[in-house]
Amino acid sequence: MIADLLLAPPKSTIPLYVVGIYLALLLGFSIINSRRPRGSAGEYFVASRSIGPFLLLMSVFGTTMTAFALVGSTGKAFDSGIGIYGLMASASGIIHSLVFFLVGIKLWAIGKRYNYVTQIQFFRNRFDSNALGYLLFPILVGLVIPYLLIGILGAGSVMFGVAGVPKWLTGAVICSVVLAYILTGGVRAAALANAVQTIVFMAVGLLAFVLISDSLGGLEAATQAVADNTPQLLAREGEIGHLQFLSYCFVPLSVGMFPHLFQHWLTARSAKTFRMTVIAHPIFIMIVWVPCVLIGVWAAGAGVEAPGGNSNAVLAKMVGMQLKNPWISGLLLAGILAAIMSSLDSQFVCLGTMFTHDIVVHALGEDRVSEVQRVRLGRGFIIAIVALTYVLSLFPPPNIFDLAVWCFSGFASLFPLVVAAVYWKRATRAGAIASVIVAGIVWSALFYDGLIAPALTGEHVDGDYLIWGMMPVAFMIAASTVTLIVVSLATKPLPAATVERYFGIGQKVT
Amino acid sequence: MPHAAQTGMSSTGKFAWALIALLAILHYDFWNWEDRSLMFGFMPIGLFYQALISIGAAVAWALVVKFAWPTHIEEWADSPITDEQVENR
């Protein structure tokens, strides 16, 4: 049976029709959405702070689950076995919710009280420093762009693997569709589309799991093949180190500094809106990751070869097995694209928002840029960033999916800054700036050593880049934390009037 | 400047936070490192255990939300700000 499955089935155009119908429905949604009354920048950038619990859950989850979660997790499980669930998923279930609860809710309250729209606005005012804002902008944009690239390239590789669609065409189509609905509806359109797309990719993911296991002879047969052929993938020994496992727990802290997630937090109607997100997030992660991890190890057990040695193409190959029923293949493709687009939209909107508020409006002054002009500027910057990212996607760097963990590590290395901003009154302007600079230097040095240098020498790198068995993120966070504390204690505290504006949260106001 | 009174946390709230800490510790299941046995005939025990951690996390977070919620946060967010704070925001 497995040998039959590995034979290349004839290509059908039906999956493309299914994907086309799905994309057309999304475009129809954007047209309907564009007819709804709107106008203010507050509506475009933070949905008038009116998003309810269900939409917040779906938009936050859809935004956090990227191409990496579907395509990358399957590929990682194919390479390293079931241990990657504990490494990346279950830890995230605990830590993401922890960050939502301890940081997200506080930032929502501060954002609402002082009418913030971006995280740079918050940091700039919290530390009373324009320099910090201008320092953070290129770093945050620079970390989001590879993240966008991962999405576009992930979509391209799946569509190419299953339906033979050229990667440049897939990239152009999904960028256009996402642009269509976010340009008309801003962050509310992104949240609504995320809700739809999250439901689609979770349902389709479960369908893929059932069908692929069925095609491999059932759950027990599929896993038995792994036990017979690649038993090492059923445990962690020899695949994942103990210190690697423990230090990986720092990576999910990145959600505390994702600018697109910050923007979604600000859309919440109330603090209570976060409750459903905090509780359901770990379960949603499990629903998406467990099937992907099993599909990855089943692929290895079934003797599937990663096309071109690229394990990130394994999911596409496994989905391709379903081409016996092209309608189902089309649905699976649509589900994978839904997961990818549900991250792209929020990231595009957030970059437009940051450029408008943190650069243009801040430089020109609040009174000199009307609300209509702000929305237009945001849209213009979004189009420019999409164009830039699309062009970059035509010349993909090697090991593109390895970039994901580096991006997350970069955001995580800035996490001490946000914790200090909301919990440590003694944190100073110099401490904050020094912390960001040191995080940037350490990240750049390790990134060069771990990814760029091997690529320049043509060296093939297997597995994660580790230092003394630990993930580099552990050293990045340690460096930025120590710098923040030492420099803050060595420099003059901020005026009490500046600091006190941000403390007193959670206390009864009388 | 509004007068503020710190709110306390119930013992159930403290228990809920302790549960989160316990789950974070139990997440490091070194005893499953080499174990390749299967649950229900198809689920590797290391994956099954970590899936249980995910379910446990959802339960623990439900308890934190129920018993350790920052009750006055919305009141603070909606309370009026001073002219000075308006200028500085």
Contacts between the chains, C-beta under 8 A, distances in Angstrom:
chain1	res1	chain2	res2	distance
A	82	B	44	4.8
A	82	B	46	5.4
A	82	B	47	4.2
A	83	B	46	6.3
A	85	B	46	7.9
A	85	B	47	5.4
A	85	B	50	5.0
A	85	B	51	7.4
A	86	B	27	6.8
A	86	B	29	7.1
A	86	B	46	6.8
A	86	B	49	8.0
A	86	B	50	4.2
A	86	B	53	7.6
A	89	B	50	7.2
A	89	B	54	7.1
A	90	B	27	6.1
A	90	B	50	4.2
A	90	B	51	7.4
A	90	B	53	4.4
A	90	B	54	5.0
A	90	B	57	7.4
A	91	B	27	6.0
A	93	B	53	7.2
A	93	B	54	4.5
A	93	B	57	4.5
A	93	B	58	7.5
A	94	B	20	6.9
A	94	B	23	5.9
A	94	B	24	5.7
A	94	B	27	6.7
A	94	B	53	7.5
A	94	B	57	4.9
A	97	B	57	6.7
A	97	B	61	5.0
A	98	B	20	7.1
A	101	B	61	7.5
A	101	B	64	6.8
A	101	B	65	7.9
A	105	B	70	6.8
A	105	B	73	6.3
A	106	B	73	7.6
A	108	B	77	7.4
A	109	B	73	5.0
A	109	B	74	7.4
A	109	B	76	5.9
A	109	B	77	4.0
A	110	B	77	7.7
A	112	B	77	4.3
A	112	B	78	7.4
A	113	B	76	7.0
A	113	B	77	4.9
A	113	B	78	7.7
A	113	B	79	7.5
A	113	B	81	6.4
A	114	B	81	7.1
A	114	B	85	7.3
A	114	B	89	4.1
A	115	B	89	6.7
A	116	B	89	7.7
A	125	B	88	6.6
A	125	B	89	6.0
A	128	B	88	8.0
A	219	B	40	7.9
A	219	B	41	7.2
A	219	B	42	3.8
A	220	B	41	4.3
A	220	B	42	4.8
A	222	B	42	7.0
A	223	B	38	6.2
A	223	B	41	7.4
A	223	B	42	4.2
A	223	B	43	7.5
A	223	B	44	7.3
A	227	B	36	7.1
A	227	B	38	7.4
A	231	B	36	5.9
A	234	B	36	4.2
A	234	B	38	7.6
A	234	B	44	4.4
A	234	B	46	7.4
A	235	B	32	7.3
A	235	B	33	6.6
A	235	B	34	5.5
A	235	B	35	5.9
A	235	B	36	4.7
A	235	B	44	7.0
A	235	B	46	5.7
A	236	B	32	7.5
A	236	B	33	5.1
A	236	B	34	7.7
A	236	B	46	6.2
A	237	B	33	5.3
A	237	B	34	4.3
A	242	B	30	6.6
A	242	B	33	7.6
A	245	B	28	6.9
A	246	B	28	6.3
A	249	B	24	8.0
A	249	B	27	7.7
A	270	B	74	5.5
A	271	B	70	7.2
A	271	B	73	4.7
A	271	B	74	5.0
A	271	B	77	7.2
A	272	B	74	7.3
A	275	B	65	4.8
A	275	B	69	7.7
A	278	B	61	5.0
A	278	B	64	7.5
A	278	B	65	5.8
A	279	B	58	5.7
A	279	B	61	4.9
A	279	B	62	4.8
A	279	B	65	6.0
A	280	B	58	6.7
A	281	B	58	7.9
A	281	B	61	7.9
A	282	B	54	4.6
A	282	B	55	7.5
A	282	B	57	3.9
A	282	B	58	4.7
A	282	B	61	7.0
A	283	B	54	6.5
A	283	B	55	6.8
A	283	B	58	4.7
A	285	B	54	6.3
A	286	B	51	5.5
A	286	B	54	4.0
A	286	B	55	7.0
A	290	B	47	6.8
A	290	B	51	5.6
A	293	B	47	6.4
A	294	B	47	7.4
A	297	B	44	7.8
A	497	B	84	7.0
A	497	B	88	7.9
A	498	B	88	7.1
A	500	B	1	7.5
A	501	B	81	7.9
A	501	B	85	5.5
A	501	B	88	6.9
A	501	B	89	7.8
A	504	B	2	7.4
A	504	B	4	5.0
A	504	B	76	6.3
A	505	B	70	7.3
A	505	B	73	5.8
A	505	B	76	5.3
A	505	B	77	8.0
A	506	B	7	6.9
A	506	B	70	3.9
A	506	B	71	7.9
A	506	B	72	5.9
A	506	B	73	5.2
A	506	B	76	7.1
A	507	B	4	3.7
A	507	B	5	6.3
A	507	B	6	5.7
A	507	B	7	6.8
A	507	B	72	5.9
A	507	B	76	6.8
A	508	B	4	6.3
A	508	B	5	4.9
A	508	B	7	6.3
A	508	B	72	4.6
A	508	B	75	7.0
A	509	B	2	4.6
A	509	B	3	7.9
A	509	B	4	6.4
A	509	B	72	6.7
A	509	B	75	5.2
A	509	B	76	5.6
A	509	B	79	4.7
A	510	B	2	6.4
A	510	B	3	5.0
A	510	B	4	7.5
A	510	B	5	7.1
